[in-house]
């Protein structure tokens, strides 16, 4: 059985990884793409990053939302709805949820325009990009690795 401390650790680990991934994309990758000497190269690099990061970011966001909801519920059964920890977990749960409407409302129109620009390139074909399975494999590993780590806490490692 997972303890509340394990859920806290897992949620914090996922949120930290997601924050690092988003920060790296926003502050390192995208600015370097904007410096590309060729618009065709820039749109191709953006599309590659979009495809690779899409599945892990979505799955981490969704699982973080679920873990935050579990922590909010667990804290409310211990301290009540007005407890300090319950309020903090509740706020984190609301913030974890808000990434979805933000993405749908603000980011999807931008991504749609960029995808159309990618498709409009005559020199590039959609088949030129790596398979979608690579991103899916990353998401599967990230979702499976955390419970395995948490469940083996009592195992004796030699």
N, C-alpha and C positions, 0 to 999 in steps of 0.2 A: 504494500500500500504506500502510495506517495504521501509524504507529509506536506504540510502547508509551506514549510521552508523550501522544499524541492520545487513546488509550484512557483514560489517567488523567484527562485534562482532561474528556472526555465523561462519564465516570462521576462525577467530582466535580461537574460542572455539573448533571447530572440529580439527583444526591442533594441538592444545595443547593436546586434548584428545588422538589423534593418536600418537603423540610424546610420551606421557606418557605410552601408552599401549606398543608401540614398545620398549621403554627404559626398562620397567618392564620385558618384555619377555627376552630381550637381556642380562640384567644385573642381574636379580634376578632368573627368572624361569629356563632358560637354564643352567646357571652354577650350580644350585642346582640339576637339572636332571643329569648333568655330574658327580655329586658326588654320584649318586645312587649305592647301593651295587650290584645291579643286572642289567645286560644289558637288560633283558626282561622287568623289571620294568621301566627302563629309556626310552626304545623305546615306551612303552605304555603311559607313562606320556607325552612324546613329542607329540605323535599322538593325545592325548586328547586335549592338548593345541593348536595344529595346527588346529584341527577341530572346536574348539570353537572360536578361534580368526580369522579364515579365512574370514568369511562373514562380521563381523563388520569392520575389517581392510580394506577389499576391498571396501565396500560401503562408508566408511568414506573417503577413498582416492579419490574415484570417485566423491563424492559430493563436496569435497574440491577443486578438479580440476574445477568443474563447477562453484562454487562460486568464485574462483580466476579469472576465465575467465570473469565472469560478472563484477567483480570489476575492472579488467583491462579495459574492454570496457567502464564502467561508468566513470572511471577516464580519459580515453582518450577523451570522449565527453566534459569533463569539462576543462581539461588542455592541451589537444592536445597530440600527440604521444611522444613529447619530454619532457613532464612534469615529475618532479621527482617522484611523486606518481605513475604515469603511468608506468614508468620504473621499479619501485619497485614491483608493482603488476604484471607486465609482467614477471619479473624474478621469482616471487613466483609462477606464473602460470606454467612456464617452469619447475621449480623444482618439483611442484606438479605432473606434467606429468611424469617426469623422474623416479618416483617410479615404474611405470608399466614396462618399459623395464629392469630396474634393477632387479625387481622380476623375470621377465621371463628369463632373461639371467643368472643371478647368483644364485637366490634362488630356482627356480624350479628344477634344476638338483639335488641340495642337498636334497630338499624335496622329490623328486622322489626316491632317494636312501634310505632315511629313511622310506618312505612308503613301499618300497619293503622289507626292513628289518622287518617292522612291520608285513607284510603279511606272511613272511617266518617263523614267530614264530609259532611252532606247538601247544603251550599251549594256545595261544590267538586266538580269532576269531574276525572278524570284527564286529560281532554283540555284542561283549562285551562292546563296547563303547556307550556313550550316543547318543541319536538321534541327527541328524543334525538340527532338528527343533529348538533346544535350541539356537544355534548360529543365526539361521534365525530370531528368535524372538528378539534377542538383536539388530540385524541390523534394523529390522522394528521399534523398539522402538526408536533407536537413530535417524533414519531418520524422524520419525513422531514427535518426541518431540521438535526438534529445531524449525520447522515452527510454531508449536502451541505456543511456548514461545514467538516468535517474533510477532505473530499475536495478542496476547492478551496484548500488551503493553499499549493500550488505555483503557482496561477494568478496571473498578473500582473494587478493591478487598476489601471486607469488612472483 
